[in-house]
Amino acid sequence: MRENGLKSTSGRIAALEHLTAHPHTTANELHTALTNELPALTLQSVHNIVQDLTAHGIIRRIDPLGPGGARYETRTDDNHHHLQCVRCGRIEDVDCAVGAAPCLTPSDAHGMRILQADVTFRGVCAECDKTPQP
């Protein structure tokens, strides 16, 4: 953290450790997971932590469709994509689809230099596919 210009606090360390073990976690899920270890940690503090870690490039924010809001992960430097089940919301990492980063080339970049392509594939996971939808 210090290499990225952030003070190393117990909340930031705990959040980073949890996100390393549990990628694609929401701020609410992170707060719930950390309250046993850090009972004084507020939900607002967790939001501040993920904002700081994201702003300094330590974690990555993804914004999938559906309920739950933004999710966070520590895999930041490889321009990978995501696969999301449209029924249960499960999210998995998908390595770059084709070629080198940014993996996809838009038909018109409108004069911009492309740095990253965020792609979310949507489907139905095998577990949800076993259960008939009402």
A tleap script that builds the chain and sets N, CA, C and O, in Angstrom:
source leaprc.protein.ff14SB
mol = sequence {
  NMET ARG GLU ASN GLY LEU LYS SER THR SER
  GLY ARG ILE ALA ALA LEU GLU HIE LEU THR
  ALA HIE PRO HIE THR THR ALA ASN GLU LEU
  HIE THR ALA LEU THR ASN GLU LEU PRO ALA
  LEU THR LEU GLN SER VAL HIE ASN ILE VAL
  GLN ASP LEU THR ALA HIE GLY ILE ILE ARG
  ARG ILE ASP PRO LEU GLY PRO GLY GLY ALA
  ARG TYR GLU THR ARG THR ASP ASP ASN HIE
  HIE HIE LEU GLN CYS VAL ARG CYS GLY ARG
  ILE GLU ASP VAL ASP CYS ALA VAL GLY ALA
  ALA PRO CYS LEU THR PRO SER ASP ALA HIE
  GLY MET ARG ILE LEU GLN ALA ASP VAL THR
  PHE ARG GLY VAL CYS ALA GLU CYS ASP LYS
  THR PRO GLN CPRO
}
set mol.1.N position { 0.814 -1.189 0.000 }
set mol.1.CA position { 0.000 0.000 0.000 }
set mol.1.C position { 0.858 1.255 0.000 }
set mol.1.O position { 0.573 2.227 -0.698 }
set mol.2.N position { 1.906 1.209 0.793 }
set mol.2.CA position { 2.763 2.394 0.883 }
set mol.2.C position { 3.398 2.731 -0.461 }
set mol.2.O position { 3.596 3.901 -0.787 }
set mol.3.N position { 3.718 1.687 -1.243 }
set mol.3.CA position { 4.292 1.910 -2.579 }
set mol.3.C position { 3.324 2.672 -3.472 }
set mol.3.O position { 3.742 3.361 -4.403 }
set mol.4.N position { 2.027 2.549 -3.188 }
set mol.4.CA position { 1.002 3.233 -3.978 }
set mol.4.C position { 0.533 4.527 -3.330 }
set mol.4.O position { -0.454 5.115 -3.771 }
set mol.5.N position { 1.228 4.978 -2.287 }
set mol.5.CA position { 0.908 6.259 -1.672 }
set mol.5.C position { -0.186 6.218 -0.624 }
set mol.5.O position { -0.769 7.253 -0.304 }
set mol.6.N position { -0.477 5.042 -0.082 }
set mol.6.CA position { -1.514 4.920 0.942 }
set mol.6.C position { -0.918 4.458 2.261 }
set mol.6.O position { 0.008 3.648 2.299 }
set mol.7.N position { -1.468 4.989 3.332 }
set mol.7.CA position { -1.107 4.536 4.662 }
set mol.7.C position { -1.670 3.128 4.863 }
set mol.7.O position { -2.792 2.837 4.448 }
set mol.8.N position { -0.898 2.271 5.492 }
set mol.8.CA position { -1.305 0.890 5.712 }
set mol.8.C position { -2.082 0.800 7.025 }
set mol.8.O position { -1.484 0.721 8.098 }
set mol.9.N position { -3.420 0.812 6.940 }
set mol.9.CA position { -4.268 0.743 8.125 }
set mol.9.C position { -4.818 -0.672 8.299 }
set mol.9.O position { -4.800 -1.470 7.362 }
set mol.10.N position { -5.304 -0.975 9.495 }
set mol.10.CA position { -5.852 -2.306 9.742 }
set mol.10.C position { -7.064 -2.580 8.859 }
set mol.10.O position { -7.240 -3.705 8.392 }
set mol.11.N position { -7.900 -1.579 8.621 }
set mol.11.CA position { -9.071 -1.751 7.756 }
set mol.11.C position { -8.685 -2.022 6.324 }
set mol.11.O position { -9.269 -2.891 5.676 }
set mol.12.N position { -7.715 -1.295 5.823 }
set mol.12.CA position { -7.263 -1.492 4.436 }
set mol.12.C position { -6.607 -2.858 4.265 }
set mol.12.O position { -6.839 -3.543 3.269 }
set mol.13.N position { -5.795 -3.248 5.232 }
set mol.13.CA position { -5.125 -4.549 5.156 }
set mol.13.C position { -6.160 -5.672 5.195 }
set mol.13.O position { -6.100 -6.602 4.391 }
set mol.14.N position { -7.108 -5.588 6.129 }
set mol.14.CA position { -8.143 -6.624 6.240 }
set mol.14.C position { -8.984 -6.692 4.972 }
set mol.14.O position { -9.319 -7.784 4.511 }
set mol.15.N position { -9.328 -5.541 4.403 }
set mol.15.CA position { -10.124 -5.513 3.175 }
set mol.15.C position { -9.353 -6.141 2.026 }
set mol.15.O position { -9.905 -6.933 1.263 }
set mol.16.N position { -8.093 -5.794 1.901 }
set mol.16.CA position { -7.262 -6.340 0.825 }
set mol.16.C position { -7.092 -7.853 0.967 }
set mol.16.O position { -7.148 -8.578 -0.026 }
set mol.17.N position { -6.887 -8.327 2.181 }
set mol.17.CA position { -6.764 -9.767 2.404 }
set mol.17.C position { -8.059 -10.490 2.039 }
set mol.17.O position { -8.031 -11.551 1.416 }
set mol.18.N position { -9.200 -9.903 2.434 }
set mol.18.CA position { -10.485 -10.540 2.128 }
set mol.18.C position { -10.741 -10.548 0.620 }
set mol.18.O position { -11.185 -11.557 0.071 }
set mol.19.N position { -10.466 -9.438 -0.043 }
set mol.19.CA position { -10.700 -9.364 -1.488 }
set mol.19.C position { -9.773 -10.300 -2.260 }
set mol.19.O position { -10.143 -10.803 -3.321 }
set mol.20.N position { -8.584 -10.534 -1.739 }
set mol.20.CA position { -7.671 -11.483 -2.381 }
set mol.20.C position { -8.260 -12.891 -2.326 }
set mol.20.O position { -8.175 -13.649 -3.292 }
set mol.21.N position { -8.850 -13.227 -1.194 }
set mol.21.CA position { -9.435 -14.563 -1.022 }
set mol.21.C position { -10.841 -14.681 -1.608 }
set mol.21.O position { -11.278 -15.777 -1.960 }
set mol.22.N position { -11.551 -13.557 -1.713 }
set mol.22.CA position { -12.945 -13.557 -2.169 }
set mol.22.C position { -13.165 -12.458 -3.212 }
set mol.22.O position { -13.751 -11.421 -2.901 }
set mol.23.N position { -12.704 -12.675 -4.433 }
set mol.23.CA position { -12.897 -11.643 -5.462 }
set mol.23.C position { -14.374 -11.436 -5.781 }
set mol.23.O position { -15.206 -12.304 -5.518 }
set mol.24.N position { -14.683 -10.287 -6.345 }
set mol.24.CA position { -16.036 -9.915 -6.775 }
set mol.24.C position { -16.965 -9.687 -5.582 }
set mol.24.O position { -18.152 -10.009 -5.638 }
set mol.25.N position { -16.417 -9.133 -4.516 }
set mol.25.CA position { -17.158 -8.856 -3.290 }
set mol.25.C position { -17.691 -7.430 -3.318 }
set mol.25.O position { -17.009 -6.510 -3.769 }
set mol.26.N position { -18.923 -7.255 -2.831 }
set mol.26.CA position { -19.498 -5.906 -2.714 }
set mol.26.C position { -19.001 -5.255 -1.425 }
set mol.26.O position { -18.468 -5.935 -0.549 }
set mol.27.N position { -19.175 -3.953 -1.313 }
set mol.27.CA position { -18.795 -3.244 -0.089 }
set mol.27.C position { -19.609 -3.754 1.098 }
set mol.27.O position { -19.074 -3.887 2.199 }
set mol.28.N position { -20.889 -4.040 0.891 }
set mol.28.CA position { -21.727 -4.566 1.974 }
set mol.28.C position { -21.232 -5.931 2.431 }
set mol.28.O position { -21.148 -6.193 3.631 }
set mol.29.N position { -20.903 -6.805 1.479 }
set mol.29.CA position { -20.374 -8.128 1.819 }
set mol.29.C position { -19.038 -8.000 2.555 }
set mol.29.O position { -18.767 -8.736 3.503 }
set mol.30.N position { -18.224 -7.070 2.112 }
set mol.30.CA position { -16.925 -6.847 2.738 }
set mol.30.C position { -17.116 -6.371 4.180 }
set mol.30.O position { -16.430 -6.840 5.088 }
set mol.31.N position { -18.039 -5.450 4.382 }
set mol.31.CA position { -18.325 -4.952 5.728 }
set mol.31.C position { -18.770 -6.088 6.643 }
set mol.31.O position { -18.284 -6.215 7.767 }
set mol.32.N position { -19.690 -6.908 6.161 }
set mol.32.CA position { -20.173 -8.042 6.955 }
set mol.32.C position { -19.030 -8.994 7.301 }
set mol.32.O position { -18.939 -9.478 8.430 }
set mol.33.N position { -18.168 -9.259 6.340 }
set mol.33.CA position { -17.060 -10.191 6.556 }
set mol.33.C position { -16.033 -9.650 7.552 }
set mol.33.O position { -15.403 -10.426 8.270 }
set mol.34.N position { -15.860 -8.342 7.600 }
set mol.34.CA position { -14.811 -7.761 8.433 }
set mol.34.C position { -15.263 -7.374 9.834 }
set mol.34.O position { -14.419 -7.083 10.683 }
set mol.35.N position { -16.562 -7.359 10.105 }
set mol.35.CA position { -17.041 -6.878 11.408 }
set mol.35.C position { -16.624 -7.773 12.574 }
set mol.35.O position { -16.487 -7.272 13.690 }
set mol.36.N position { -16.419 -9.064 12.366 }
set mol.36.CA position { -15.924 -9.916 13.461 }
set mol.36.C position { -14.515 -9.506 13.855 }
set mol.36.O position { -14.194 -9.409 15.039 }
set mol.37.N position { -13.677 -9.264 12.852 }
set mol.37.CA position { -12.276 -8.900 13.087 }
set mol.37.C position { -12.141 -7.446 13.543 }
set mol.37.O position { -11.313 -7.125 14.396 }
set mol.38.N position { -12.967 -6.574 12.963 }
set mol.38.CA position { -12.904 -5.136 13.248 }
set mol.38.C position { -14.309 -4.617 13.574 }
set mol.38.O position { -14.944 -3.994 12.722 }
set mol.39.N position { -14.803 -4.863 14.790 }
set mol.39.CA position { -16.192 -4.524 15.125 }
set mol.39.C position { -16.518 -3.032 15.027 }
set mol.39.O position { -17.683 -2.679 14.845 }
set mol.40.N position { -15.539 -2.161 15.141 }
set mol.40.CA position { -15.797 -0.721 15.065 }
set mol.40.C position { -15.854 -0.208 13.625 }
set mol.40.O position { -16.165 0.962 13.400 }
set mol.41.N position { -15.559 -1.064 12.657 }
set mol.41.CA position { -15.534 -0.665 11.246 }
set mol.41.C position { -16.950 -0.417 10.746 }
set mol.41.O position { -17.797 -1.309 10.802 }
set mol.42.N position { -17.207 0.779 10.263 }
set mol.42.CA position { -18.541 1.124 9.765 }
set mol.42.C position { -18.638 0.844 8.268 }
set mol.42.O position { -17.629 0.707 7.577 }
set mol.43.N position { -19.867 0.762 7.789 }
set mol.43.CA position { -20.078 0.575 6.353 }
set mol.43.C position { -19.498 1.754 5.574 }
set mol.43.O position { -18.930 1.561 4.500 }
set mol.44.N position { -19.632 2.964 6.096 }
set mol.44.CA position { -19.062 4.137 5.425 }
set mol.44.C position { -17.542 4.019 5.341 }
set mol.44.O position { -16.946 4.401 4.334 }
set mol.45.N position { -16.912 3.495 6.391 }
set mol.45.CA position { -15.459 3.291 6.363 }
set mol.45.C position { -15.068 2.302 5.278 }
set mol.45.O position { -14.066 2.493 4.588 }
set mol.46.N position { -15.855 1.251 5.126 }
set mol.46.CA position { -15.574 0.254 4.079 }
set mol.46.C position { -15.697 0.899 2.703 }
set mol.46.O position { -14.867 0.655 1.828 }
set mol.47.N position { -16.723 1.719 2.507 }
set mol.47.CA position { -16.861 2.431 1.229 }
set mol.47.C position { -15.657 3.337 0.988 }
set mol.47.O position { -15.158 3.414 -0.135 }
set mol.48.N position { -15.190 4.016 2.018 }
set mol.48.CA position { -14.001 4.869 1.883 }
set mol.48.C position { -12.767 4.036 1.550 }
set mol.48.O position { -11.942 4.441 0.730 }
set mol.49.N position { -12.642 2.874 2.183 }
set mol.49.CA position { -11.494 1.994 1.935 }
set mol.49.C position { -11.473 1.526 0.490 }
set mol.49.O position { -10.436 1.615 -0.168 }
set mol.50.N position { -12.601 1.026 -0.022 }
set mol.50.CA position { -12.593 0.522 -1.406 }
set mol.50.C position { -12.401 1.657 -2.402 }
set mol.50.O position { -11.796 1.458 -3.456 }
set mol.51.N position { -12.908 2.845 -2.081 }
set mol.51.CA position { -12.672 3.991 -2.970 }
set mol.51.C position { -11.192 4.345 -3.006 }
set mol.51.O position { -10.637 4.580 -4.079 }
set mol.52.N position { -10.546 4.385 -1.837 }
set mol.52.CA position { -9.113 4.699 -1.778 }
set mol.52.C position { -8.277 3.646 -2.494 }
set mol.52.O position { -7.384 3.981 -3.272 }
set mol.53.N position { -8.567 2.370 -2.233 }
set mol.53.CA position { -7.803 1.292 -2.864 }
set mol.53.C position { -8.004 1.286 -4.376 }
set mol.53.O position { -7.072 0.996 -5.127 }
set mol.54.N position { -9.213 1.604 -4.822 }
set mol.54.CA position { -9.486 1.673 -6.262 }
set mol.54.C position { -8.757 2.857 -6.888 }
set mol.54.O position { -8.129 2.719 -7.937 }
set mol.55.N position { -8.841 4.012 -6.248 }
set mol.55.CA position { -8.206 5.229 -6.782 }
set mol.55.C position { -6.690 5.073 -6.909 }
set mol.55.O position { -6.073 5.696 -7.774 }
set mol.56.N position { -6.092 4.253 -6.058 }
set mol.56.CA position { -4.649 4.049 -6.096 }
set mol.56.C position { -4.243 2.802 -6.881 }
set mol.56.O position { -3.077 2.407 -6.858 }
set mol.57.N position { -5.197 2.182 -7.576 }
set mol.57.CA position { -4.888 1.058 -8.460 }
set mol.57.C position { -4.579 -0.248 -7.750 }
set mol.57.O position { -4.028 -1.164 -8.362 }
set mol.58.N position { -4.924 -0.354 -6.467 }
set mol.58.CA position { -4.633 -1.568 -5.714 }
set mol.58.C position { -5.721 -2.610 -5.932 }
set mol.58.O position { -5.440 -3.809 -5.955 }
set mol.59.N position { -6.953 -2.161 -6.092 }
set mol.59.CA position { -8.060 -3.054 -6.424 }
set mol.59.C position { -8.794 -2.483 -7.633 }
set mol.59.O position { -8.579 -1.335 -8.021 }
set mol.60.N position { -9.646 -3.287 -8.208 }
set mol.60.CA position { -10.418 -2.898 -9.394 }
set mol.60.C position { -11.899 -2.966 -9.048 }
set mol.60.O position { -12.348 -3.899 -8.382 }
set mol.61.N position { -12.646 -1.978 -9.499 }
set mol.61.CA position { -14.092 -1.948 -9.322 }
set mol.61.C position { -14.746 -2.426 -10.614 }
set mol.61.O position { -14.383 -1.992 -11.707 }
set mol.62.N position { -15.714 -3.324 -10.469 }
set mol.62.CA position { -16.512 -3.732 -11.621 }
set mol.62.C position { -17.972 -3.448 -11.294 }
set mol.62.O position { -18.386 -3.535 -10.138 }
set mol.63.N position { -18.733 -3.114 -12.300 }
set mol.63.CA position { -20.132 -2.747 -12.121 }
set mol.63.C position { -21.031 -3.658 -12.945 }
set mol.63.O position { -21.484 -3.271 -14.022 }
set mol.64.N position { -21.295 -4.867 -12.449 }
set mol.64.CA position { -22.159 -5.789 -13.203 }
set mol.64.C position { -23.614 -5.350 -13.146 }
set mol.64.O position { -24.021 -4.609 -12.252 }
set mol.65.N position { -24.383 -5.818 -14.110 }
set mol.65.CA position { -25.814 -5.553 -14.092 }
set mol.65.C position { -26.462 -6.344 -12.972 }
set mol.65.O position { -25.934 -7.365 -12.531 }
set mol.66.N position { -27.598 -5.871 -12.520 }
set mol.66.CA position { -28.356 -6.594 -11.510 }
set mol.66.C position { -28.158 -6.019 -10.126 }
set mol.66.O position { -27.440 -5.036 -9.942 }
set mol.67.N position { -28.803 -6.645 -9.152 }
set mol.67.CA position { -28.741 -6.140 -7.784 }
set mol.67.C position { -27.373 -6.353 -7.150 }
set mol.67.O position { -26.588 -7.181 -7.613 }
set mol.68.N position { -27.101 -5.621 -6.115 }
set mol.68.CA position { -25.861 -5.807 -5.365 }
set mol.68.C position { -24.857 -4.696 -5.549 }
set mol.68.O position { -24.029 -4.467 -4.667 }
set mol.69.N position { -24.905 -4.006 -6.654 }
set mol.69.CA position { -23.996 -2.884 -6.864 }
set mol.69.C position { -22.597 -3.284 -7.271 }
set mol.69.O position { -22.351 -4.403 -7.721 }
set mol.70.N position { -21.690 -2.346 -7.102 }
set mol.70.CA position { -20.298 -2.520 -7.511 }
set mol.70.C position { -19.648 -3.648 -6.734 }
set mol.70.O position { -19.995 -3.923 -5.586 }
set mol.71.N position { -18.693 -4.294 -7.397 }
set mol.71.CA position { -17.922 -5.368 -6.783 }
set mol.71.C position { -16.444 -5.030 -6.951 }
set mol.71.O position { -16.063 -4.255 -7.828 }
set mol.72.N position { -15.631 -5.622 -6.099 }
set mol.72.CA position { -14.211 -5.283 -6.072 }
set mol.72.C position { -13.368 -6.549 -6.118 }
set mol.72.O position { -13.767 -7.604 -5.626 }
set mol.73.N position { -12.176 -6.412 -6.727 }
set mol.73.CA position { -11.254 -7.532 -6.844 }
set mol.73.C position { -9.833 -7.005 -6.857 }
set mol.73.O position { -9.596 -5.824 -7.110 }
set mol.74.N position { -8.887 -7.896 -6.581 }
set mol.74.CA position { -7.476 -7.501 -6.551 }
set mol.74.C position { -6.762 -7.743 -7.881 }
set mol.74.O position { -5.625 -7.305 -8.056 }
set mol.75.N position { -7.394 -8.414 -8.792 }
set mol.75.CA position { -6.773 -8.705 -10.098 }
set mol.75.C position { -6.913 -7.455 -10.958 }
set mol.75.O position { -7.967 -7.216 -11.547 }
set mol.76.N position { -5.845 -6.656 -11.031 }
set mol.76.CA position { -5.954 -5.323 -11.622 }
set mol.76.C position { -5.141 -5.089 -12.885 }
set mol.76.O position { -5.454 -4.167 -13.640 }
set mol.77.N position { -4.132 -5.870 -13.139 }
set mol.77.CA position { -3.175 -5.468 -14.177 }
set mol.77.C position { -3.168 -6.318 -15.435 }
set mol.77.O position { -2.203 -6.273 -16.198 }
set mol.78.N position { -4.224 -7.094 -15.670 }
set mol.78.CA position { -4.161 -7.989 -16.819 }
set mol.78.C position { -5.320 -7.837 -17.799 }
set mol.78.O position { -5.410 -8.603 -18.759 }
set mol.79.N position { -6.196 -6.883 -17.585 }
set mol.79.CA position { -7.299 -6.597 -18.497 }
set mol.79.C position { -8.162 -7.826 -18.776 }
set mol.79.O position { -8.566 -8.061 -19.915 }
set mol.80.N position { -8.442 -8.608 -17.731 }
set mol.80.CA position { -9.325 -9.763 -17.888 }
set mol.80.C position { -10.782 -9.307 -17.932 }
set mol.80.O position { -11.093 -8.149 -17.651 }
set mol.81.N position { -11.653 -10.223 -18.282 }
set mol.81.CA position { -13.073 -9.918 -18.399 }
set mol.81.C position { -13.854 -10.740 -17.388 }
set mol.81.O position { -13.269 -11.418 -16.543 }
set mol.82.N position { -15.179 -10.679 -17.476 }
set mol.82.CA position { -16.021 -11.385 -16.500 }
set mol.82.C position { -17.161 -12.119 -17.180 }
set mol.82.O position { -17.620 -11.750 -18.261 }
set mol.83.N position { -17.602 -13.173 -16.506 }
set mol.83.CA position { -18.753 -13.965 -16.929 }
set mol.83.C position { -19.723 -13.948 -15.757 }
set mol.83.O position { -19.351 -14.298 -14.637 }
set mol.84.N position { -20.965 -13.543 -16.007 }
set mol.84.CA position { -21.963 -13.395 -14.945 }
set mol.84.C position { -23.195 -14.242 -15.250 }
set mol.84.O position { -23.742 -14.190 -16.352 }
set mol.85.N position { -23.626 -15.026 -14.254 }
set mol.85.CA position { -24.875 -15.777 -14.392 }
set mol.85.C position { -26.036 -14.809 -14.199 }
set mol.85.O position { -26.087 -14.076 -13.211 }
set mol.86.N position { -26.960 -14.811 -15.144 }
set mol.86.CA position { -28.083 -13.873 -15.086 }
set mol.86.C position { -29.142 -14.302 -14.077 }
set mol.86.O position { -30.048 -13.530 -13.765 }
set mol.87.N position { -29.035 -15.518 -13.569 }
set mol.87.CA position { -30.013 -15.987 -12.572 }
set mol.87.C position { -29.519 -15.766 -11.144 }
set mol.87.O position { -30.186 -15.098 -10.354 }
set mol.88.N position { -28.356 -16.322 -10.809 }
set mol.88.CA position { -27.872 -16.231 -9.425 }
set mol.88.C position { -26.907 -15.070 -9.198 }
set mol.88.O position { -26.639 -14.707 -8.053 }
set mol.89.N position { -26.383 -14.485 -10.273 }
set mol.89.CA position { -25.485 -13.343 -10.155 }
set mol.89.C position { -24.021 -13.691 -9.977 }
set mol.89.O position { -23.179 -12.797 -9.895 }
set mol.90.N position { -23.701 -14.987 -9.915 }
set mol.90.CA position { -22.301 -15.407 -9.744 }
set mol.90.C position { -21.431 -14.793 -10.834 }
set mol.90.O position { -21.835 -14.706 -11.994 }
set mol.91.N position { -20.234 -14.369 -10.448 }
set mol.91.CA position { -19.301 -13.747 -11.388 }
set mol.91.C position { -17.994 -14.525 -11.355 }
set mol.91.O position { -17.468 -14.839 -10.287 }
set mol.92.N position { -17.484 -14.826 -12.528 }
set mol.92.CA position { -16.201 -15.515 -12.668 }
set mol.92.C position { -15.295 -14.706 -13.584 }
set mol.92.O position { -15.770 -13.984 -14.461 }
set mol.93.N position { -13.996 -14.829 -13.378 }
set mol.93.CA position { -13.030 -14.180 -14.256 }
set mol.93.C position { -12.896 -14.949 -15.553 }
set mol.93.O position { -12.997 -16.176 -15.574 }
set mol.94.N position { -12.666 -14.219 -16.638 }
set mol.94.CA position { -12.410 -14.804 -17.951 }
set mol.94.C position { -11.168 -14.111 -18.492 }
set mol.94.O position { -11.123 -12.885 -18.587 }
set mol.95.N position { -10.166 -14.899 -18.845 }
set mol.95.CA position { -8.957 -14.295 -19.393 }
set mol.95.C position { -9.270 -13.595 -20.709 }
set mol.95.O position { -10.296 -13.851 -21.339 }
set mol.96.N position { -8.377 -12.720 -21.103 }
set mol.96.CA position { -8.544 -11.906 -22.303 }
set mol.96.C position { -8.982 -12.768 -23.493 }
set mol.96.O position { -8.390 -13.809 -23.777 }
set mol.97.N position { -10.021 -12.313 -24.171 }
set mol.97.CA position { -10.652 -13.101 -25.219 }
set mol.97.C position { -9.745 -13.344 -26.428 }
set mol.97.O position { -9.621 -14.484 -26.875 }
set mol.98.N position { -9.116 -12.307 -26.962 }
set mol.98.CA position { -8.310 -12.451 -28.169 }
set mol.98.C position { -7.156 -11.455 -28.125 }
set mol.98.O position { -7.374 -10.272 -27.862 }
set mol.99.N position { -5.957 -11.906 -28.374 }
set mol.99.CA position { -4.821 -11.011 -28.546 }
set mol.99.C position { -4.354 -10.327 -27.283 }
set mol.99.O position { -4.695 -10.735 -26.172 }
set mol.100.N position { -3.577 -9.293 -27.464 }
set mol.100.CA position { -2.993 -8.543 -26.350 }
set mol.100.C position { -3.942 -7.443 -25.898 }
set mol.100.O position { -4.847 -7.049 -26.634 }
set mol.101.N position { -3.729 -6.953 -24.690 }
set mol.101.CA position { -4.554 -5.864 -24.153 }
set mol.101.C position { -4.539 -4.709 -25.143 }
set mol.101.O position { -3.477 -4.429 -25.700 }
set mol.102.N position { -5.616 -4.038 -25.389 }
set mol.102.CA position { -6.877 -4.158 -24.666 }
set mol.102.C position { -7.824 -5.207 -25.192 }
set mol.102.O position { -9.025 -5.086 -24.952 }
set mol.103.N position { -7.384 -6.199 -25.872 }
set mol.103.CA position { -8.171 -7.359 -26.304 }
set mol.103.C position { -9.165 -7.060 -27.410 }
set mol.103.O position { -9.272 -7.839 -28.357 }
set mol.104.N position { -9.870 -5.995 -27.323 }
set mol.104.CA position { -10.883 -5.661 -28.319 }
set mol.104.C position { -10.589 -4.285 -28.894 }
set mol.104.O position { -10.154 -3.380 -28.181 }
set mol.105.N position { -10.826 -4.141 -30.158 }
set mol.105.CA position { -10.617 -2.859 -30.821 }
set mol.105.C position { -11.962 -2.338 -31.291 }
set mol.105.O position { -12.640 -3.008 -32.071 }
set mol.106.N position { -12.366 -1.162 -30.836 }
set mol.106.CA position { -13.658 -0.614 -31.270 }
set mol.106.C position { -13.615 -0.212 -32.742 }
set mol.106.O position { -12.552 0.073 -33.293 }
set mol.107.N position { -14.777 -0.195 -33.357 }
set mol.107.CA position { -14.839 0.194 -34.767 }
set mol.107.C position { -14.452 1.657 -34.948 }
set mol.107.O position { -13.956 2.034 -36.010 }
set mol.108.N position { -14.670 2.488 -33.931 }
set mol.108.CA position { -14.293 3.905 -33.991 }
set mol.108.C position { -13.859 4.326 -32.604 }
set mol.108.O position { -14.679 4.342 -31.685 }
set mol.109.N position { -12.600 4.666 -32.426 }
set mol.109.CA position { -12.074 5.068 -31.124 }
set mol.109.C position { -12.279 6.555 -30.861 }
set mol.109.O position { -11.914 7.047 -29.793 }
set mol.110.N position { -12.856 7.278 -31.820 }
set mol.110.CA position { -13.156 8.712 -31.665 }
set mol.110.C position { -11.930 9.509 -31.213 }
set mol.110.O position { -12.048 10.449 -30.427 }
set mol.111.N position { -10.772 9.130 -31.708 }
set mol.111.CA position { -9.543 9.852 -31.406 }
set mol.111.C position { -8.929 9.523 -30.054 }
set mol.111.O position { -7.973 10.176 -29.634 }
set mol.112.N position { -9.458 8.531 -29.375 }
set mol.112.CA position { -8.919 8.175 -28.053 }
set mol.112.C position { -7.946 7.015 -28.161 }
set mol.112.O position { -8.103 6.138 -29.010 }
set mol.113.N position { -6.937 7.014 -27.292 }
set mol.113.CA position { -6.006 5.900 -27.167 }
set mol.113.C position { -6.630 4.918 -26.176 }
set mol.113.O position { -6.841 5.264 -25.013 }
set mol.114.N position { -6.921 3.719 -26.616 }
set mol.114.CA position { -7.598 2.723 -25.792 }
set mol.114.C position { -6.627 2.166 -24.756 }
set mol.114.O position { -5.520 1.749 -25.095 }
set mol.115.N position { -7.046 2.163 -23.492 }
set mol.115.CA position { -6.238 1.632 -22.402 }
set mol.115.C position { -6.748 0.294 -21.897 }
set mol.115.O position { -5.968 -0.560 -21.475 }
set mol.116.N position { -8.058 0.118 -21.944 }
set mol.116.CA position { -8.644 -1.085 -21.353 }
set mol.116.C position { -10.001 -1.340 -21.985 }
set mol.116.O position { -10.692 -0.409 -22.399 }
set mol.117.N position { -10.373 -2.609 -22.054 }
set mol.117.CA position { -11.704 -2.990 -22.515 }
set mol.117.C position { -12.354 -3.810 -21.411 }
set mol.117.O position { -11.799 -4.825 -20.989 }
set mol.118.N position { -13.515 -3.387 -20.941 }
set mol.118.CA position { -14.254 -4.131 -19.923 }
set mol.118.C position { -15.397 -4.863 -20.601 }
set mol.118.O position { -16.311 -4.246 -21.149 }
set mol.119.N position { -15.335 -6.175 -20.559 }
set mol.119.CA position { -16.351 -7.001 -21.195 }
set mol.119.C position { -16.966 -7.896 -20.136 }
set mol.119.O position { -16.251 -8.500 -19.337 }
set mol.120.N position { -18.281 -7.982 -20.126 }
set mol.120.CA position { -18.968 -8.926 -19.249 }
set mol.120.C position { -19.830 -9.819 -20.117 }
set mol.120.O position { -20.774 -9.369 -20.767 }
set mol.121.N position { -19.484 -11.096 -20.113 }
set mol.121.CA position { -20.296 -12.081 -20.808 }
set mol.121.C position { -21.408 -12.480 -19.847 }
set mol.121.O position { -21.152 -12.650 -18.655 }
set mol.122.N position { -22.618 -12.632 -20.328 }
set mol.122.CA position { -23.731 -13.034 -19.472 }
set mol.122.C position { -24.290 -14.359 -19.956 }
set mol.122.O position { -24.435 -14.586 -21.157 }
set mol.123.N position { -24.604 -15.232 -19.006 }
set mol.123.CA position { -25.130 -16.543 -19.338 }
set mol.123.C position { -25.843 -17.128 -18.142 }
set mol.123.O position { -26.212 -16.408 -17.214 }
set mol.124.N position { -26.035 -18.429 -18.163 }
set mol.124.CA position { -26.654 -19.155 -17.058 }
set mol.124.C position { -25.658 -20.213 -16.613 }
set mol.124.O position { -25.201 -21.016 -17.427 }
set mol.125.N position { -25.314 -20.222 -15.317 }
set mol.125.CA position { -24.355 -21.195 -14.803 }
set mol.125.C position { -24.993 -22.589 -14.791 }
set mol.125.O position { -26.215 -22.725 -14.847 }
set mol.126.N position { -24.150 -23.612 -14.718 }
set mol.126.CA position { -24.619 -24.992 -14.766 }
set mol.126.C position { -25.582 -25.300 -13.622 }
set mol.126.O position { -26.561 -26.020 -13.819 }
set mol.127.N position { -25.322 -24.769 -12.443 }
set mol.127.CA position { -26.190 -25.018 -11.289 }
set mol.127.C position { -27.586 -24.435 -11.518 }
set mol.127.O position { -28.587 -25.104 -11.260 }
set mol.128.N position { -27.656 -23.204 -11.995 }
set mol.128.CA position { -28.956 -22.578 -12.285 }
set mol.128.C position { -29.665 -23.246 -13.445 }
set mol.128.O position { -30.895 -23.297 -13.487 }
set mol.129.N position { -28.879 -23.764 -14.395 }
set mol.129.CA position { -29.450 -24.409 -15.566 }
set mol.129.C position { -30.160 -25.721 -15.194 }
set mol.129.O position { -31.050 -26.171 -15.915 }
set mol.130.N position { -29.768 -26.326 -14.078 }
set mol.130.CA position { -30.399 -27.560 -13.598 }
set mol.130.C position { -31.788 -27.298 -13.018 }
set mol.130.O position { -32.645 -28.181 -13.010 }
set mol.131.N position { -31.997 -26.076 -12.533 }
set mol.131.CA position { -33.266 -25.729 -11.873 }
set mol.131.C position { -34.157 -25.001 -12.869 }
set mol.131.O position { -33.772 -23.954 -13.390 }
set mol.132.N position { -35.350 -25.542 -13.144 }
set mol.132.CA position { -36.248 -24.844 -14.061 }
set mol.132.C position { -36.648 -23.489 -13.518 }
set mol.132.O position { -36.916 -23.334 -12.326 }
set mol.133.N position { -36.683 -22.525 -14.394 }
set mol.133.CA position { -37.056 -21.176 -13.992 }
set mol.133.C position { -38.598 -21.075 -13.960 }
set mol.133.O position { -39.270 -21.539 -14.881 }
set mol.134.N position { -39.148 -20.466 -12.897 }
set mol.134.CA position { -40.623 -20.354 -12.806 }
set mol.134.C position { -41.216 -19.462 -13.867 }
set mol.134.O position { -42.432 -19.278 -13.911 }
savepdb mol mol.pdb
quit
